[in-house]
Amino acid sequence: MANIRRERRIRAAEQKLAEQSHVSSSERRVLTGILATEGWQLLTRRGPFRPNHPTAFAIGPTGVFAVVFAATAPDPSEFGALRKYAEEPLTGLAAADFRFVPHMVEVVVVLPGRIRPDSDGRIQVTDEAGFLDVLFRRERRFKPARAAQLATTGIDKFTWLRLDLPTINENTVDTGLFTETDLNDAERTAALARPFSDWMTFLDPAQLALVHINFTGPARISGPAGTGKSVVALHRMAHFAKRNPGRLLFTTFVRTLPAFHEHGFAHLAPRAVDRATFTGLHAWTINFLKDRDVPFNLDEKAADAALADAWLRVRGTLSRVSDTDFGYWHDEIDRVIKGRGLPDIKAYKQVRRRGREGISLSPTQREFVWENWYEPYQIGLAARSAHDFNDLITLAVKELRARPLTETERYALVVVDEVQDFTIRQLELVYEIAGAHTDSLLLMVGDSQQKVYAGGCALSEAGIPLRGRGRILRTNYRNRAAVLHYAQRIEAGDQVDDLDDGSGVVLRDSDPTLPDGEVVETRLTRHEAEKALPAAIRAADLRPDADIAVIVAKHSDINRYLTVLRRAGLSAMPLEHYDGTQPTDIKVGTVHRAKGMDFTAVFLLTKQPPTNLADLAPAARDQAELLARQHLVAASRARDYLWVGVITD
């Protein structure tokens, strides 16, 4: 029966294509397989053949394809024209008020004879025999009904061909989801609550504008949590990769994000994945120093021992500077002195300690900290012949300034995510990686309200010239109303910058989009939390495929709650091992590993969030604001459901 139905569809497809006078016989032969395949839509041009212009658009479960017929393989100099003519007919297509992303169309050039399919991420070249494999053997992106809806919208100068035959499991709707104008609120809500693959195919006009804008040098995109900054960055990478040769680099300070975003990039530009590197900045640095034969000895245990020895000497006397804990003074070395690459005590006395002004250190106090805390630590490292991560960053900066990346090492585009938590030295490094020129293609993405580490700096302090190439996103697309309103009530500071001393937008002023959602907050002891957490996850009654995260306060809590969940019969994994492909496992990790990600539901175990920050003394306010920002970041990871367990002991 299946073979009979297939034969009927092939005959009907041949007849339908025979009616298209502008399509040649050889083109009809190739396109018949598309039109005859259930779940696929075919649109053919209405005018005569034009070089580099698509003859047809094939739309199906694996994406949108512009089909170009040619006698010989195109020269790379023609790739730009091929993509331009393929994207132009698709501009303006929308789902509610979300625009189809034109660069998501794949350009397939079909040649006569027998050739081996080839692609460098910009276009795909194949022969007639391999054409259907190029289209069909890919990850699914659309349901058949979605492909039909896109086809019915009407692509200018192309005719939608439809077989008047019964189909199996097809639900084609001639109007509704795709339209040239905004739809009603119910339809818009349905469009927003769409799967990941749709978010990768449709963007808000403001987001799409940032994908297409032509920056001629280093650029920055900022905005509150949930505004789609990272999605825009990935789309810019894909947009660039489909137009330009060369290697691409995506890096960040957060170890878990590169693998997570690499999975997303594979949806956007599957043929360019081999040209893109997704890696943490520290991992990139280690590999670079090894490749360049720069000697180093990264020894975290030795660094911890050097810190411990220095602390034993100074902890009783640092109280004359300020009565603060080890963590505060460790950050002073890590984020201020070495993170800024301060060369001597004179520079330390003069530097503005961003984000730590609550404890105002006088020149005399800074001299004490330098001589009695920082220098003993450095002496301890030297005695152990060891380096810390800051030392490796500095070595890499010096090496790149002496010997920039070679032609084979160079990146055509560098994207940096979560840039708000970078130190000056780390910013200097990514600028050197990008070429350290005023026209370097470096894109930095972040939000100063989401800083989860101490300190801070402006991009200009690292010598990165923005010169008007900064943009801000304002609309929240991630969080449903209840979750967003909870996060907006967190007192995490009402004044933020745009990462370069300009005014920014706080989450409280972010424009909401999604309705509904649910937030549950409860107070419980640490012991009670072990029973309450599994019960809360079950009581939430989430879909079987819901992406769930448990965010805990300390790294030492991860194994504790992994054990709790597994004993309760729930599948769980450490968040640091998550790469976006394990949605059914409950991810457990700290906010430092969860930042930059989002989940269907978040279960947050935390201490009482700080309140009334304005009433605190300056020193206490610095720490309280940091904790409040961490709480905001954790809460805003949730899309639909947020459970907050406030630990009272």
Secondary structure, 3 states (H helix, E strand, C coil): CHHHHHHHHHHHHHHHHHCCCCCCHHHHHHHHHHHCCCCCEEEEECCCCCCCCCCEEEEECCEEEEEEECCCCCCHHHHHHHHHHHHHHHCCCEECCEEECHHHCEEEEEECCCCCCEECCCCEEEECCCHHHHHHCCCCCCCHHHHHHHHHCCCCCEEEECCCCCCCCCCCCCCCCECCCCCCHHHHHHHHCCCHHHHCCEECHHHHHHHHCCCCCCEEEECCCCCCHHHHHHHHHHHHHCCCCCEEEEEECCCCHHHHHHHHHHHHCHHHHHHEEEEEHHHHHHHHHHHCCCCCCECHHHHHHHHHHHHHHHCCCHHHCCCCCHHHHHHHHHHHHCCCCCCCHHHHHHCCCCCCCCCCCCHHHHHHHHHHHHHHHHHHHHHCCCECHHHHHHHHHHHHHHCCCCCCCCEEEEEEECHHHCCHHHHHHHHHHCCCCCCCCEEEEECHHHCCCCCCCCHHHHCCCCCCCEEECCECCCCEHHHHHHHHCCCCCCCCECCCCCECCCHHHCECCECCCEEEEEEECHHHHHHHHHHHHHHCCCCCCCCEEEEECCCHHHHHHHHHHHHCCCCEEEHHHCCCCCCCCEEEEEHHHHCCCCEEEEEEEECCCCCCHHHCCHHHHHHHHHHHHHHHHHHCCEEEEEEEEEECC
